[in-house]
Amino acid sequence: MRQLVAVAGALGILGASVAGAASWERVHTSDDLTVDTRPHPGSEIKEVRAHGVMAAPPHVVRAVIADVAKRDQVEAMVAKALSQFGRIDILINNAAIRPHKPFRELSVQDWEAVRGVVLDGAIYCTRAVIDSMVANRYGRIVFFTGEGAFVGGSGRAHVSAAKMGLVGLARGLASEFASHNIRVNVVSPGSIDTSRANPEWYQGRVPSAGGIPLGRQGTVDEIAATCLFLVSDDGGFVTGQTIHANGGTGYY
């Protein structure tokens, strides 16, 4: 049976790695992939291909321009995928922004921008695909949070709040839709060895291997493999959980 994987937030190395792995690994016969992107689908497809997705049959890559913080754009994106493929089996919510800013300097617009992409976007994407999953009695959903949401940190209160909201969202959805054979989980990466398109977000605090018991940063492929375990049959008894892939920096 062919499966459709939708990756929200495939722009960037982590998202592209997840997308690339999803088309080849333990998501059985996963032939079609829809990638949401903003705003350059041409470069997006190139990056996804570089991580393993081939545009030749049986693998199909579709880049769809959408701002996940805008409900109408998300609904149009999903409607386009459903009209072409008929259903969405797996949704991976990786869209995020994480600008650091002291709480006392935080504006309402700053908060709404982060919440809009991180939390609202996850809700909009999930709401758009859930009816198809219920109708087919099959669905796998993964949200991405981050280690900073659990350990806290100066200048990250708004980002942490939005990302912790994903944990509650996953638990609620897992409970509500388990009877429909829909599993919902969260991946929480620690410090990952990858380039960052917006270094200004980190206010000079560049993620590194410092303080990690395993003595190194994680790789995007390791995070992709964690995600794939959760959506594959190997993770069939796991739902409502947050998997921390952090090299031992925290135990939950």
RAWOHU-V189973 format. One record per backbone hydrogen bond with DSSP energy under -0.5 kcal/mol. CO is the residue of the C=O (numbers start at 0). NH is the residue of the N-H. E is the energy in kcal/mol with one decimal. If there is no record, write none. Layout:
co: [CO	CO]
nh: [NH	NH]
e: [E	E]
//
This chain:
co: [2	2	3	3	3	4	4	5	5	6	6	6	7	7	11	12	13	14	15	16	17	18	19	20	20	25	25	26	28	28	30	31	32	32	33	34	35	35	36	38	39	40	41	42	43	44	45	46	47	47	48	51	55	59	61	61	63	65	66	68	69	70	71	72	73	74	75	76	77	78	79	80	81	88	89	90	90	91	91	92	101	101	102	106	107	108	109	110	111	112	113	114	114	115	118	119	120	121	122	123	124	125	126	128	129	130	131	132	132	133	138	139	140	141	142	142	144	145	145	146	146	147	152	154	155	156	157	158	159	160	161	162	162	163	163	164	165	166	167	168	169	170	171	172	173	176	176	177	180	180	182	183	184	185	186	186	187	188	190	191	197	198	198	199	200	201	203	208	210	211	217	218	219	220	221	222	223	224	225	226	227	228	231	232	234	236	240	240	241	242	242	243	244	245	246]
nh: [4	31	5	88	89	6	33	7	91	8	9	35	93	94	15	16	17	18	19	20	21	22	22	23	24	27	232	29	2	30	59	4	34	61	6	63	8	9	65	40	43	44	45	46	47	48	49	50	50	52	51	53	58	32	34	63	36	67	69	70	73	74	75	76	77	78	79	80	81	82	83	84	85	139	5	92	141	7	93	143	104	105	105	110	111	112	113	114	115	116	117	118	119	120	122	123	124	125	126	127	128	129	130	132	133	134	135	136	137	136	182	90	184	92	144	186	188	148	149	149	150	151	155	100	159	160	161	162	163	164	165	165	166	166	167	168	169	170	171	172	173	174	175	176	177	179	181	180	138	182	140	239	142	242	144	188	244	146	217	193	200	201	203	202	99	204	205	211	212	214	192	222	223	224	225	226	227	228	229	230	231	234	234	235	237	238	185	242	243	187	244	245	189	248	213]
e: [-0.5	-1.5	-0.5	-1.4	-2.2	-0.5	-2.5	-0.6	-2.9	-0.7	-0.6	-2.3	-3.2	-0.9	-2.4	-2.4	-2.4	-2.5	-2.9	-2.7	-2.4	-1.0	-0.6	-1.4	-2.7	-1.3	-0.5	-1.3	-1.0	-1.3	-1.6	-1.8	-0.5	-1.8	-2.2	-2.9	-0.6	-1.3	-2.1	-0.5	-2.0	-2.5	-1.6	-2.1	-2.5	-2.9	-1.8	-0.7	-1.1	-1.4	-2.1	-0.6	-1.7	-2.6	-3.8	-0.5	-2.6	-0.7	-2.3	-0.6	-2.1	-2.7	-1.9	-2.3	-2.7	-2.5	-2.1	-1.8	-3.0	-2.4	-1.4	-3.1	-1.9	-1.8	-3.1	-0.6	-2.3	-2.8	-1.0	-1.3	-1.4	-0.5	-1.2	-2.0	-2.7	-2.0	-1.8	-3.0	-2.3	-1.5	-2.7	-1.4	-3.0	-1.2	-2.2	-3.1	-2.6	-2.3	-2.9	-1.9	-1.2	-2.0	-0.5	-1.8	-2.7	-2.5	-1.6	-0.7	-2.1	-0.9	-2.3	-2.8	-2.3	-3.3	-0.5	-2.7	-0.6	-1.4	-0.5	-1.5	-1.9	-1.8	-1.7	-2.6	-3.1	-2.3	-1.9	-2.6	-2.6	-1.4	-0.7	-0.6	-0.7	-0.6	-1.5	-2.3	-2.6	-2.1	-2.3	-2.6	-2.7	-1.9	-2.2	-2.5	-0.8	-1.4	-1.5	-2.0	-1.6	-0.5	-2.6	-3.7	-2.3	-3.0	-2.4	-0.6	-1.6	-1.9	-2.5	-1.4	-2.0	-1.5	-0.6	-1.1	-1.7	-2.6	-1.4	-1.9	-0.6	-2.4	-3.2	-1.7	-2.5	-2.3	-1.8	-2.2	-2.5	-2.1	-1.5	-1.3	-1.3	-0.7	-1.1	-1.8	-2.0	-0.6	-2.7	-0.5	-0.6	-3.1	-0.8	-0.9	-2.4	-0.9	-1.4]
//
